[in-house]
Amino acid sequence: MDGIEFERIHQRTIRKYIARQIDEGKYHFDDIHPSYTKGQDLSSFKEKVMTFFLNGNLQDIWLGYTSANPVLSWNGRTISFGVLLWKYPGQAFYDQDMITGVDTGQVYYLNLNLLMGIFNLPVAFEMITVNSIDKIIEFSYIDGNKSAGVQQVRFIDYGDDQTEIIHTSYYKSNSYIRDKWMYPYFHKRIV
């Protein structure tokens, strides 16, 4: 984590979040761990499922999602890209860098701009699955995040040149209010 160029990260919340991780002893990219591991029991997590349909065949939609520049994908009114740490080969990418596609071991640091900018929340997750055969992407919040859990995005051929996308989130935090009211509301707006 020593090689991170903090001056290239525009969001103060993300700079503080990463500095806190370093203070907690996370000195290397591979010291960052997802909060979810494959096969983990998710029965204690809240679940939110959203389904979307996109015009286009499965292969084209999948390729669009998996080859998109994350800087563009994760920038909008309510979310902004801070930095991507790619554990292997141990490299940081900033919003000015050219990044193509998603892959396992990528750790994304984003800023959520909530309540019209009154509240900014840093969030980080790691890509843990990019399965081009079953057309599944999974990413897990990292340890130390406000929320723990995993999100799965499944792409399904719906026929007639349409693709169904099922986005399932499993999440929990130490706050009943956050889990019951805030997470579902803001998650729906961001996705």
N, C-alpha and C positions, 0 to 999 in steps of 0.2 A: 504494500500500500504506500510505501515510501515514494514510489515513482509517480504518484498522482499529482498532476499540476492543478492545484486548487484554484489558481487564478483563471483557469479555463472553464471552470464550472460556475455558471452565472447565478444559480440559486443558492442563497445563503443557507437555507434550510438543509440542502444536500451537503454543502461543505461542512456544516456543523455535525450532521449525521455521520459522515465518514470520519471526521476528527474524533467523534465519540467512539466509533468502532476501533480506531487506532489506540485510543486511551484504554480500551477494554482488552487490548492485546492482540488485535487482528492486524498483524504487520504485513502479511502476504495475502495475495488474492485467494490462495487456496485455504486461508483461515476462515473464509466466508462460507457458511453452510446453509442449505435450504432448511426451512422449518418442517418440511414434509419429506418422508422417505418412502420409496415404493413399498406398497403393501401395508402401510400404516393404517390402523383402524381409524376411520373418520367419523365414527358414530357420535363423538362428542362435539363435532363441528357443526355449525350452521351450514345450510346448503341453499344456493341460489342458482336456478337454471334459467337461461334465456335462449330462445331459439330465433334464428334469423334465416332468411332466404335471400340468396343473391342470384341475379341473372348471370349465367356463365357456367361452362362445364367445370366439373370437379378439378381436373388437372390445371386449368388456367387459374382458377380461384386459389388453389393450393400454392401454385407457383407465385402468384401475386403476394400472398401472405408471407411465404417463407423467403422471398428474395427482396422484399421491400426494405428500404433504408429505414432503420429504427428511429433515426432522428426525425424523419418526416412522419412516421406512423405514431410516434408518441409525443406529438406536439399539437396542441389545440387550445381551445379557450379554458379548459379546466385541467389540463395536464401539460407538463413540459419536461423534455428530455434533459437530464443533467450530465450523466456520464455512463458509459458502458465499460465494465471491467470484464475482459475475456480471460478467464482463469488460465486456460491453456491456449495460447503461449504466454500468458502473463502480460497482457497489453491493455492499456486504457485508450478509449476512443471518446472524443468530445463532440459537441454539436457541430463543429466546423469540419470534422473528419468525414471521409467517405466510408460508409459502412454498408455492406450489402448482406442482407439476410440474417436469419436467426439460426442459432446453433446451441447445442448443449454447452453448459459451462459459461454462458454469457450472463453477467449480473447487471441488471438495469437499475439505475437510480433515477427516479422520477420525482417531480414535485406536483402535488395535487393542489390546485388553486380552488379552494372551497369558499362558499358563501361570498362570491364576488370579490375574492381576494382578501377578505377579512382574516381568513385562516389558511395557512399554507402547511401542508403535511408532506414530509419526505417519505417515500416508499421505495423499497428495493425488493427485487425478486430475481430468482435464477431460473434460466431455462433448463429444465431437467429432462424433457423429452421432445424430440422432433422426429416423429415417425412417419416417413414418407410412404410407407406401405399401407398402414391403417389410417393415414391422414389425421394424426393427432399431434397437437402441441400441448405441452404441460409446462407450467411455470409455478414455482413455489416462492412464497414470501421467504425472505432470509431470516435466520435467527436474529432476534433483537429488533425486529420490525414491530410496529403497533399491532398488526394482525399476523397470525400464523395461518398456514394452510396452503392450499394448492388450487390452481385454476386449470381446467382442461378445456381446450377448444378442439372440437371434433368436426371434421368436414365430411359430408355424406352426399353422394350423388343422388339427387332427387328426380332425375330424369328431365326431359324436355328442356335441356340446357339450363338447368337450375341446380344450385348447390345449397344444401341445408347446413347451417352452422349451429352446433349446440355448444353453448358456453356454460360450463358448470363450475361454480366456485364453492369451495369448502373453506370456511374461515372461522376463526375465533380469536378473541382478544381477552384482556382482563376487564373489559367494560361491557356490562349488559346493555347499556344505552347505545354504545357504538355498534354492537353486534345486532341488536334488534332493530334499530331505527336508522342510524347513520350509514353503516356499510351498505345495506341494500339500496338506500336512496341514492347515494353518491356513485355507487358501482354502476347502477343502471344508467345514470347520466354520462358516465365516462365511457362505458362500453358502447 
